[in-house]
């Protein structure tokens, strides 16, 4: 599920009677796939779009929101991305972590590995919580 990522996908999968393992598989894969193009394309596309006032306004909003929620990323780099991605709070997750990685110039291989690890941790946490409650 775009935007809601696996935190919305796993409960939805549960409502459609998917097994825990099916829900985890589809949610994790669906959450990891957009990370690659986001990490590779965010910075160059963003630099190009910054010449438009409407994008600059949106970029500044996104920048300040990401900076506010990414103290661990700034302090710990790629390891902070794991925490930023894994902690199930509003405005954290894989997509926001991609933005943080671009803003803090974290190299692709470190950013992708850290975000994927965070997705796995978040998936297991959300999956176990949802499937043990219901």
N, C-alpha and C positions, 0 to 999 in steps of 0.2 A: 504494500500500500504506500504510494508516494506520500510524502510529508509525515505520515504517522509511522512510517518505517515498520520494523518488526514489533514495536510496542503496540501497534494497532493490528498488525497482520496476525499475530499469534492469537489474540482473543477472537478475532474474526474466524480464523481457522477452527478454533474450538467450537464456535457457534455452528459451524458447518460439519461438525463431528469428525474432523481430521484427527488422527492419532497425534500424540505429542511429537513423535519423530517426523511425521509428515509436516506438521506445522513448523517445526524447527528447520527442517530442510528447505522448504519453500520460502520461509521468511528470511532465513540467513542468506540464501542465494539471491533472493530478490533485493535484499538490502546491500549486499556486497557488489552486485553488478554495476550499479550507477556510480560507485566510488571511483572506478578507473577513469571514466571520462571526466568526472568532476575534478579529480586531482590533476589530470593532464590539461584540461581546457579552461578551468576557472580563471587562472591568472592571465593567460593571453587574451581571452575573450573579454574579461573584465577591463583590462588595460585599453582595449579597443573601444568598448562601450563607454568608458569614462568621459569621452568627448561630448556625450549627450547629458543635458542637465537632469532629465528624469532618472537616468541610471545613476548618476553621481549621487543624487538624493537617496535612492534606494541602497546604493553601495555604502554610503555613510551610515545609514540606519543599520545595515547588516554588520558592518565593521564594528560599530559601537556595541551592538548586542553580543557579537561573538567575543570581543575583547572582555566585556563585562563577565562573561561566563567561562572564560578560558584561562584563568590564573594558573592552573596546573599545566596547561599546554605551554604557557610562556616559561614557567619555572623548569619543567621537566622535558620539554620537547616532545619527541615521539612517544615516550612513556606516558606523558600527560595526555596524549591523544587517546590512549587506551582507556584511561579513567573518564575522559570527556565523553567518549563514545559509549562506554559501558553503563555509566550512571543513568538510571531512568528518570531524568528530570526534564521538565519542559525546556525547549531550545537547546538540548544536547542531543547528540546522536551522530550518525555517520555523515549526514549532509553538512551539518554545522562543523563537524570535525574536518571535513574537506576544506571548508572555508578557512578554518583556523590554521590548517596546515599550509595553505597558500599564503595567508597573512604573515605567518611566522617563518616562511621559506623553509619548511621541512622537506627534505628530499623525498621523491616519490616512493622509493622502496621502503623507507622507514615509515612514511605516512600510511601507505597501503597496509603494511604488516600490522601497524598499531591499530588502525581503524578496523581491520578484519578481526583482530583479537578482541577489540572492544565489542564488536557486533556479536561474536561468539559468546562472550561473557553475558552481554545483555540478553541475548536469545535464551541462554540457559536459565538465567534468573527469571525472566518474564515467563518463559515456558513452564518452569517448575512451579512458579507462583500461580499461574492461571490454571494449570492442570491439577494442582493439588487442592485448590479452593473449590473448583466446580466439578 
